[in-house]
Amino acid sequence: MTIKEISNYLEEFAPLAYQENYDNAGLIVGNASTEITGILVTLDSTEEVIDEAIAQGCNLVVAHHPIVFKGLKKLTGKNYVERTIIKAIKNDIAIYATHTNLDSVIGGVNFKIAQLLDLQQVKILSPKSQTLMKLIVFVPIDNTQMVVDALHEAGAGMIGNYTHVSFRGEGTGSFRPNELANPTIGTANVQEEVHENRVEVIFPAYLKNLVLAAMYRTHIYEEVAHDIVLLENQNQEVGSGAIGELAEAMDEKEFLQYLKQKMNVSVIRHTNLLGKPIKKIAVCGGAGGFLLNDALAQNADIFITSDYKYHEFFDADKRIIIADIGHYESEQFTKELLKDYICKKMLNFAVHLSVTPTNPINYYY
């Protein structure tokens, strides 16, 4: 299996189109056509992680955080980023990162946290809009099923837990070919009417080219009448954070102890306790302060995230508990998530969890 093949597999789960515009997910170092000898899964790419990959005989490092965030103008080894890149290149080790795109999908980073906390009825906390498109196309009745089948095969017509979703309504199409046309139906300079279906399907915007190619490939008209519409609808499959509920409510202090145990953290920074039971829980791996209003809007009892600043804690305003468990701590189990997913595909290859500690923050007790 090549690096390109495993990259495609990872992007089926977490499409690169869903990364934030500041991000740098994808293949960062390496030749996509290289055959894989082994994979090392890590949260961060560091020099020590590259050393571990060499020792394990792995020529691909799959990380959550991209080692390169901003453009590199020189590679002189002046900092840990440049030294890591140089070491990876010298030893023919590729580095692939799946970052905010993995944060944004069902089953990704935030759903892993929800799983560890045994939450139920888990869903995206803040679904994204403008990630879906609708195709409206007019098709002769006899040609309709062939076109619809091709659109579904290209990824159109998936809404939540439903697949092969489409709408069709019958009507009459009217057109007049000119002398330069080569019509499948009709004659030059003669008005024609055809019994047609209006077909509508929704699809993820990043699949636009594939969906249009499927339409053109199977539609019998020389000129295909169609509309593409970018939807404002919230995409319940893509977005930031996650929210769910405990099977039974817990006392606040009891829950904080539960949180420490489940997330393997030694310290939690939190706002004042409110004297209420904890039942509904919002989570966001990494820096999630921007989601506080979403957690409040959905009546969460506690919001678990990281990287909160001093003044931001005041925003809880006795309406919710904010619990900051640390950036590394909130995402440390992402390695397991990625390894489990990769192992479904890589049955004949070695996939290792990195044992190199990469948390740059230490605590003194």
RATA-V278249 format. One record per residue. N is the residue number from 1. RES is the residue in three letters. SS is DSSP state (alpha for helix, beta for strand, coil for the rest). NEAR is the number of other C-alpha atoms within 8 Angstrom. Layout:
((N & RES & SS & NEAR) (N & RES & SS & NEAR))
This chain:
((1 & MET & coil & 6) (2 & THR & beta & 10) (3 & ILE & alpha & 13) (4 & LYS & alpha & 9) (5 & GLU & alpha & 8) (6 & ILE & alpha & 10) (7 & SER & alpha & 11) (8 & ASN & alpha & 8) (9 & TYR & alpha & 8) (10 & LEU & alpha & 11) (11 & GLU & alpha & 9) (12 & GLU & alpha & 7) (13 & PHE & alpha & 8) (14 & ALA & coil & 13) (15 & PRO & coil & 10) (16 & LEU & alpha & 9) (17 & ALA & alpha & 6) (18 & TYR & alpha & 10) (19 & GLN & coil & 14) (20 & GLU & coil & 7) (21 & ASN & coil & 4) (22 & TYR & coil & 5) (23 & ASP & coil & 9) (24 & ASN & coil & 11) (25 & ALA & coil & 14) (26 & GLY & beta & 9) (27 & LEU & beta & 11) (28 & ILE & beta & 13) (29 & VAL & beta & 11) (30 & GLY & coil & 11) (31 & ASN & coil & 7) (32 & ALA & coil & 8) (33 & SER & coil & 7) (34 & THR & coil & 9) (35 & GLU & beta & 7) (36 & ILE & coil & 11) (37 & THR & coil & 10) (38 & GLY & coil & 13) (39 & ILE & beta & 15) (40 & LEU & beta & 13) (41 & VAL & beta & 14) (42 & THR & beta & 13) (43 & LEU & coil & 12) (44 & ASP & coil & 11) (45 & SER & coil & 14) (46 & THR & coil & 11) (47 & GLU & alpha & 10) (48 & GLU & alpha & 7) (49 & VAL & alpha & 12) (50 & ILE & alpha & 14) (51 & ASP & alpha & 8) (52 & GLU & alpha & 10) (53 & ALA & alpha & 15) (54 & ILE & alpha & 10) (55 & ALA & alpha & 7) (56 & GLN & alpha & 7) (57 & GLY & coil & 8) (58 & CYS & coil & 15) (59 & ASN & coil & 13) (60 & LEU & beta & 15) (61 & VAL & beta & 16) (62 & VAL & beta & 12) (63 & ALA & beta & 15) (64 & HIS & coil & 12) (65 & HIS & coil & 10) (66 & PRO & coil & 15) (67 & ILE & coil & 9) (68 & VAL & coil & 9) (69 & PHE & coil & 8) (70 & LYS & coil & 4) (71 & GLY & coil & 5) (72 & LEU & coil & 6) (73 & LYS & coil & 4) (74 & LYS & coil & 4) (75 & LEU & coil & 9) (76 & THR & coil & 6) (77 & GLY & coil & 9) (78 & LYS & coil & 7) (79 & ASN & coil & 6) (80 & TYR & alpha & 9) (81 & VAL & alpha & 10) (82 & GLU & alpha & 11) (83 & ARG & alpha & 13) (84 & THR & alpha & 12) (85 & ILE & alpha & 9) (86 & ILE & alpha & 10) (87 & LYS & alpha & 10) (88 & ALA & alpha & 13) (89 & ILE & alpha & 11) (90 & LYS & alpha & 7) (91 & ASN & coil & 7) (92 & ASP & coil & 8) (93 & ILE & coil & 15) (94 & ALA & beta & 14) (95 & ILE & beta & 14) (96 & TYR & beta & 15) (97 & ALA & beta & 14) (98 & THR & coil & 15) (99 & HIS & coil & 13) (100 & THR & alpha & 11) (101 & ASN & alpha & 15) (102 & LEU & alpha & 12) (103 & ASP & alpha & 13) (104 & SER & coil & 15) (105 & VAL & beta & 12) (106 & ILE & coil & 9) (107 & GLY & coil & 7) (108 & GLY & coil & 12) (109 & VAL & alpha & 13) (110 & ASN & alpha & 13) (111 & PHE & alpha & 11) (112 & LYS & alpha & 12) (113 & ILE & alpha & 13) (114 & ALA & alpha & 14) (115 & GLN & alpha & 8) (116 & LEU & alpha & 9) (117 & LEU & coil & 10) (118 & ASP & coil & 8) (119 & LEU & coil & 13) (120 & GLN & beta & 8) (121 & GLN & beta & 6) (122 & VAL & beta & 11) (123 & LYS & beta & 9) (124 & ILE & beta & 14) (125 & LEU & beta & 12) (126 & SER & beta & 10) (127 & PRO & beta & 12) (128 & LYS & beta & 11) (129 & SER & coil & 10) (130 & GLN & coil & 12) (131 & THR & coil & 12) (132 & LEU & beta & 14) (133 & MET & beta & 14) (134 & LYS & beta & 13) (135 & LEU & beta & 13) (136 & ILE & beta & 11) (137 & VAL & beta & 11) (138 & PHE & beta & 12) (139 & VAL & beta & 12) (140 & PRO & beta & 10) (141 & ILE & alpha & 8) (142 & ASP & alpha & 5) (143 & ASN & alpha & 10) (144 & THR & alpha & 10) (145 & GLN & alpha & 7) (146 & MET & alpha & 8) (147 & VAL & alpha & 13) (148 & VAL & alpha & 10) (149 & ASP & alpha & 8) (150 & ALA & alpha & 11) (151 & LEU & alpha & 13) (152 & HIS & alpha & 10) (153 & GLU & alpha & 7) (154 & ALA & coil & 10) (155 & GLY & coil & 11) (156 & ALA & coil & 14) (157 & GLY & coil & 13) (158 & MET & coil & 12) (159 & ILE & beta & 8) (160 & GLY & coil & 7) (161 & ASN & coil & 5) (162 & TYR & beta & 7) (163 & THR & coil & 8) (164 & HIS & coil & 8) (165 & VAL & coil & 11) (166 & SER & coil & 10) (167 & PHE & beta & 8) (168 & ARG & beta & 8) (169 & GLY & beta & 7) (170 & GLU & beta & 8) (171 & GLY & beta & 8) (172 & THR & beta & 8) (173 & GLY & beta & 9) (174 & SER & beta & 8) (175 & PHE & beta & 7) (176 & ARG & beta & 11) (177 & PRO & coil & 14) (178 & ASN & coil & 7) (179 & GLU & coil & 6) (180 & LEU & coil & 6) (181 & ALA & coil & 7) (182 & ASN & coil & 6) (183 & PRO & coil & 10) (184 & THR & coil & 7) (185 & ILE & coil & 5) (186 & GLY & coil & 10) (187 & THR & coil & 9) (188 & ALA & coil & 11) (189 & ASN & coil & 8) (190 & VAL & coil & 8) (191 & GLN & beta & 9) (192 & GLU & beta & 9) (193 & GLU & beta & 8) (194 & VAL & beta & 8) (195 & HIS & beta & 10) (196 & GLU & beta & 12) (197 & ASN & beta & 13) (198 & ARG & beta & 13) (199 & VAL & beta & 14) (200 & GLU & beta & 11) (201 & VAL & beta & 12) (202 & ILE & beta & 14) (203 & PHE & beta & 14) (204 & PRO & beta & 11) (205 & ALA & alpha & 10) (206 & TYR & alpha & 7) (207 & LEU & alpha & 10) (208 & LYS & alpha & 10) (209 & ASN & alpha & 7) (210 & LEU & alpha & 8) (211 & VAL & alpha & 12) (212 & LEU & alpha & 8) (213 & ALA & alpha & 8) (214 & ALA & alpha & 12) (215 & MET & alpha & 11) (216 & TYR & alpha & 8) (217 & ARG & alpha & 6) (218 & THR & alpha & 9) (219 & HIS & coil & 10) (220 & ILE & coil & 6) (221 & TYR & coil & 8) (222 & GLU & coil & 7) (223 & GLU & coil & 4) (224 & VAL & coil & 9) (225 & ALA & coil & 6) (226 & HIS & beta & 8) (227 & ASP & beta & 8) (228 & ILE & beta & 8) (229 & VAL & beta & 7) (230 & LEU & beta & 10) (231 & LEU & coil & 10) (232 & GLU & coil & 7) (233 & ASN & coil & 7) (234 & GLN & coil & 9) (235 & ASN & beta & 12) (236 & GLN & beta & 10) (237 & GLU & beta & 9) (238 & VAL & beta & 12) (239 & GLY & beta & 14) (240 & SER & beta & 13) (241 & GLY & beta & 16) (242 & ALA & beta & 15) (243 & ILE & beta & 15) (244 & GLY & beta & 13) (245 & GLU & beta & 11) (246 & LEU & beta & 12) (247 & ALA & beta & 8) (248 & GLU & beta & 5) (249 & ALA & beta & 8) (250 & MET & beta & 9) (251 & ASP & coil & 9) (252 & GLU & alpha & 11) (253 & LYS & alpha & 6) (254 & GLU & alpha & 8) (255 & PHE & alpha & 10) (256 & LEU & alpha & 9) (257 & GLN & alpha & 8) (258 & TYR & alpha & 8) (259 & LEU & alpha & 11) (260 & LYS & alpha & 12) (261 & GLN & alpha & 8) (262 & LYS & alpha & 8) (263 & MET & alpha & 11) (264 & ASN & coil & 8) (265 & VAL & coil & 10) (266 & SER & coil & 5) (267 & VAL & coil & 6) (268 & ILE & coil & 11) (269 & ARG & beta & 7) (270 & HIS & beta & 9) (271 & THR & coil & 10) (272 & ASN & coil & 6) (273 & LEU & coil & 7) (274 & LEU & coil & 7) (275 & GLY & coil & 5) (276 & LYS & coil & 7) (277 & PRO & coil & 9) (278 & ILE & beta & 12) (279 & LYS & beta & 12) (280 & LYS & beta & 12) (281 & ILE & beta & 15) (282 & ALA & beta & 15) (283 & VAL & beta & 13) (284 & CYS & beta & 14) (285 & GLY & beta & 15) (286 & GLY & beta & 12) (287 & ALA & beta & 10) (288 & GLY & coil & 12) (289 & GLY & alpha & 10) (290 & PHE & alpha & 5) (291 & LEU & alpha & 10) (292 & LEU & alpha & 9) (293 & ASN & alpha & 7) (294 & ASP & alpha & 9) (295 & ALA & alpha & 13) (296 & LEU & alpha & 10) (297 & ALA & alpha & 7) (298 & GLN & coil & 6) (299 & ASN & coil & 7) (300 & ALA & coil & 14) (301 & ASP & coil & 12) (302 & ILE & beta & 12) (303 & PHE & beta & 14) (304 & ILE & beta & 12) (305 & THR & beta & 19) (306 & SER & beta & 16) (307 & ASP & coil & 11) (308 & TYR & coil & 10) (309 & LYS & coil & 6) (310 & TYR & alpha & 6) (311 & HIS & alpha & 6) (312 & GLU & alpha & 9) (313 & PHE & alpha & 11) (314 & PHE & alpha & 8) (315 & ASP & alpha & 6) (316 & ALA & alpha & 11) (317 & ASP & coil & 6) (318 & LYS & coil & 7) (319 & ARG & coil & 6) (320 & ILE & coil & 12) (321 & ILE & beta & 14) (322 & ILE & beta & 12) (323 & ALA & beta & 13) (324 & ASP & beta & 12) (325 & ILE & coil & 13) (326 & GLY & coil & 11) (327 & HIS & alpha & 12) (328 & TYR & alpha & 8) (329 & GLU & alpha & 10) (330 & SER & alpha & 15) (331 & GLU & alpha & 11) (332 & GLN & coil & 8) (333 & PHE & coil & 9) (334 & THR & alpha & 11) (335 & LYS & alpha & 13) (336 & GLU & alpha & 8) (337 & LEU & alpha & 11) (338 & LEU & alpha & 9) (339 & LYS & alpha & 12) (340 & ASP & alpha & 8) (341 & TYR & alpha & 8) (342 & ILE & alpha & 11) (343 & CYS & alpha & 9) (344 & LYS & alpha & 7) (345 & LYS & alpha & 6) (346 & MET & coil & 9) (347 & LEU & coil & 6) (348 & ASN & coil & 4) (349 & PHE & coil & 8) (350 & ALA & coil & 9) (351 & VAL & beta & 12) (352 & HIS & beta & 9) (353 & LEU & beta & 10) (354 & SER & coil & 9) (355 & VAL & coil & 4) (356 & THR & coil & 7) (357 & PRO & coil & 4) (358 & THR & coil & 7) (359 & ASN & coil & 6) (360 & PRO & coil & 4) (361 & ILE & coil & 4) (362 & ASN & coil & 5) (363 & TYR & coil & 4) (364 & TYR & coil & 3) (365 & TYR & coil & 2))
